[in-house]
């Protein structure tokens, strides 16, 4: 649980910063997404044995991957609006599932303490 309390807030900040593309600019957007990927990889390695709902954890990470892969496609194929929708939906689902996962873990942890 302690690892979740370290990594999840960092990833939440990364997710929020990625939604601020108009403020940060594309260079920072790319750098932040790479930092997010590295943090997510370390988070996965550090907590994989502690996953409470593995399917949720996998889908959450897949959403980040979808957003990461579709990002360059959105930049290069501007004529396909569906790519932008998939990119933003993947990013939004990642953040939402990260929050859901953390809240669920906090609830389970609190119940285990009592």
C-alpha positions as a Markdown table, in Angstrom:
| # | Residue | x | y | z |
|---|---|---|---|---|
| 1 | Unk | 0.0 | 0.0 | 0.0 |
| 2 | Unk | 2.9 | 2.4 | 0.8 |
| 3 | Unk | 4.2 | 2.0 | -2.8 |
| 4 | Unk | 0.7 | 2.9 | -4.1 |
| 5 | Unk | 0.7 | 6.0 | -2.0 |
| 6 | Unk | 4.0 | 7.0 | -3.6 |
| 7 | Unk | 3.5 | 6.1 | -7.2 |
| 8 | Unk | -0.2 | 6.8 | -7.8 |
| 9 | Unk | -0.1 | 10.5 | -6.8 |
| 10 | Unk | 3.0 | 11.0 | -9.1 |
| 11 | Unk | 1.1 | 9.3 | -12.0 |
| 12 | Unk | -2.0 | 11.4 | -11.2 |
| 13 | Unk | 0.1 | 14.6 | -11.5 |
| 14 | Unk | 1.6 | 13.3 | -14.7 |
| 15 | Unk | -1.9 | 12.6 | -16.1 |
| 16 | Unk | -3.1 | 16.1 | -15.2 |
| 17 | Unk | 0.0 | 17.7 | -16.7 |
| 18 | Unk | -0.6 | 15.8 | -19.9 |
| 19 | Unk | -4.1 | 17.3 | -20.2 |
| 20 | Unk | -2.5 | 20.7 | -20.0 |
| 21 | Unk | -0.9 | 20.5 | -23.5 |
| 22 | Unk | -1.9 | 24.0 | -24.4 |
| 23 | Unk | -0.1 | 25.3 | -21.3 |
| 24 | Unk | 3.0 | 23.0 | -21.4 |
| 25 | Unk | 3.6 | 22.8 | -25.1 |
| 26 | Unk | 4.4 | 19.7 | -27.2 |
| 27 | Unk | 8.0 | 19.4 | -26.1 |
| 28 | Unk | 7.0 | 19.2 | -22.4 |
| 29 | Unk | 4.1 | 17.0 | -23.3 |
| 30 | Unk | 6.4 | 14.4 | -24.9 |
| 31 | Unk | 8.9 | 14.6 | -22.0 |
| 32 | Unk | 6.1 | 14.3 | -19.4 |
| 33 | Unk | 4.7 | 11.2 | -21.2 |
| 34 | Unk | 8.1 | 9.6 | -21.2 |
| 35 | Unk | 8.5 | 10.3 | -17.5 |
| 36 | Unk | 5.0 | 8.9 | -16.9 |
| 37 | Unk | 6.0 | 5.7 | -18.9 |
| 38 | Unk | 9.1 | 5.3 | -16.7 |
| 39 | Unk | 7.2 | 5.9 | -13.5 |
| 40 | Unk | 4.5 | 3.5 | -14.6 |
| 41 | Unk | 7.0 | 0.8 | -15.4 |
| 42 | Unk | 8.7 | 1.1 | -12.0 |
| 43 | Unk | 5.2 | 1.2 | -10.3 |
| 44 | Unk | 4.2 | -2.0 | -12.1 |
| 45 | Unk | 7.4 | -3.8 | -11.2 |
| 46 | Unk | 7.2 | -2.7 | -7.6 |
| 47 | Unk | 3.5 | -3.5 | -7.0 |
| 48 | Unk | 2.6 | -6.4 | -9.4 |
| 49 | Unk | 2.4 | -8.9 | -6.6 |
| 50 | Unk | 0.1 | -6.6 | -4.6 |
| 51 | Unk | -2.5 | -6.0 | -7.3 |
| 52 | Unk | -6.0 | -6.3 | -5.7 |
| 53 | Unk | -7.9 | -6.4 | -9.1 |
| 54 | Unk | -5.4 | -7.5 | -11.8 |
| 55 | Unk | -7.8 | -6.8 | -14.7 |
| 56 | Unk | -8.2 | -3.2 | -13.5 |
| 57 | Unk | -4.5 | -2.8 | -13.2 |
| 58 | Unk | -3.8 | -4.2 | -16.7 |
| 59 | Unk | -6.6 | -2.2 | -18.4 |
| 60 | Unk | -5.3 | 1.0 | -16.6 |
| 61 | Unk | -1.8 | 0.4 | -18.0 |
| 62 | Unk | -3.2 | -0.5 | -21.4 |
| 63 | Unk | -5.0 | 2.8 | -21.5 |
| 64 | Unk | -1.7 | 4.6 | -20.9 |
| 65 | Unk | -0.2 | 2.6 | -23.7 |
| 66 | Unk | -3.0 | 3.4 | -26.1 |
| 67 | Unk | -2.6 | 7.1 | -25.3 |
| 68 | Unk | 1.1 | 6.8 | -25.7 |
| 69 | Unk | 0.9 | 5.0 | -29.1 |
| 70 | Unk | -1.8 | 7.2 | -30.5 |
| 71 | Unk | -0.1 | 10.5 | -29.6 |
| 72 | Unk | 2.4 | 10.5 | -32.4 |
| 73 | Unk | -0.3 | 9.3 | -34.8 |
| 74 | Unk | -2.5 | 12.2 | -33.8 |
| 75 | Unk | 0.4 | 14.6 | -34.6 |
| 76 | Unk | 1.2 | 13.1 | -38.0 |
| 77 | Unk | -2.3 | 12.1 | -39.2 |
| 78 | Unk | -4.3 | 15.3 | -38.4 |
| 79 | Unk | -7.0 | 14.3 | -40.9 |
| 80 | Unk | -8.3 | 11.4 | -38.8 |
| 81 | Unk | -10.3 | 12.9 | -35.8 |
| 82 | Unk | -11.0 | 9.4 | -34.5 |
| 83 | Unk | -7.3 | 9.1 | -33.5 |
| 84 | Unk | -7.6 | 12.2 | -31.4 |
| 85 | Unk | -10.7 | 10.8 | -29.7 |
| 86 | Unk | -9.0 | 7.5 | -29.0 |
| 87 | Unk | -5.9 | 9.3 | -27.7 |
| 88 | Unk | -7.9 | 11.5 | -25.3 |
| 89 | Unk | -10.2 | 8.6 | -24.2 |
| 90 | Unk | -7.2 | 6.5 | -23.4 |
| 91 | Unk | -5.7 | 9.2 | -21.4 |
| 92 | Unk | -8.9 | 10.0 | -19.6 |
| 93 | Unk | -9.6 | 6.3 | -18.8 |
| 94 | Unk | -6.0 | 5.9 | -17.5 |
| 95 | Unk | -6.5 | 8.8 | -15.0 |
| 96 | Unk | -10.0 | 7.6 | -14.0 |
| 97 | Unk | -8.9 | 4.0 | -13.5 |
| 98 | Unk | -5.8 | 5.1 | -11.6 |
| 99 | Unk | -8.1 | 7.0 | -9.2 |
| 100 | Unk | -10.6 | 4.1 | -8.9 |
| 101 | Unk | -7.7 | 1.6 | -8.3 |
| 102 | Unk | -6.2 | 3.8 | -5.6 |
| 103 | Unk | -9.5 | 4.4 | -3.8 |
| 104 | Unk | -10.3 | 0.7 | -3.9 |
| 105 | Unk | -6.9 | -0.2 | -2.4 |
| 106 | Unk | -7.4 | 2.5 | 0.3 |
| 107 | Unk | -10.8 | 1.0 | 1.2 |
| 108 | Unk | -9.5 | -2.6 | 1.3 |
| 109 | Unk | -6.5 | -1.4 | 3.3 |
| 110 | Unk | -8.8 | 0.4 | 5.8 |
| 111 | Unk | -11.0 | -2.7 | 6.2 |
| 112 | Unk | -8.0 | -4.9 | 6.8 |
| 113 | Unk | -6.8 | -2.6 | 9.6 |
| 114 | Unk | -10.1 | -3.1 | 11.5 |
